[in-house]
Amino acid sequence: MSEKETVSTEKVVVRRSPKFLAFMFAGIILGIIAALILTFSLPNESEFTLTQIFGFLLLITGTVGGTLGLIFALIVDRYYSRHVSQATAEKFEVTTDPAD
């Protein structure tokens, strides 16, 4: 079998981008922590139990935290989109001739 090697060179754009899902989950986790802190730091003078209060706060702070995480990821993405660099990439292709 004979092998044929082909090399091609191209200019490529290298750009960093954040992982949006990771930022969203980080915001949700911070929202959960904020809900825990608010649940036990506020006085309970209502007819709701601590579990119900935690659930209400979890819905609010989790949603707000996830949204703020995504907004922060968009800001980071805009910042990195301005710092674009170009590089040269080489592509190697090796093909075998089945006739040999």
Secondary structure as the mmCIF struct_conf table of DSSP 4:
data_model
#
loop_
_struct_conf.conf_type_id
_struct_conf.id
_struct_conf.beg_label_comp_id
_struct_conf.beg_label_asym_id
_struct_conf.beg_label_seq_id
_struct_conf.end_label_comp_id
_struct_conf.end_label_asym_id
_struct_conf.end_label_seq_id
STRN STRN1 SER A 2 VAL A 14
HELX_RH_AL_P HELX_RH_AL_P1 PHE A 20 SER A 41
BEND BEND1 LEU A 42 LEU A 42
BEND BEND2 SER A 46 PHE A 48
HELX_RH_AL_P HELX_RH_AL_P2 LEU A 50 SER A 81
TURN_TY1_P TURN_TY1_P1 ARG A 82 ARG A 82
BEND BEND3 HIS A 83 HIS A 83
STRN STRN2 SER A 85 ASP A 97
TURN_TY1_P TURN_TY1_P2 PRO A 98 ALA A 99
#
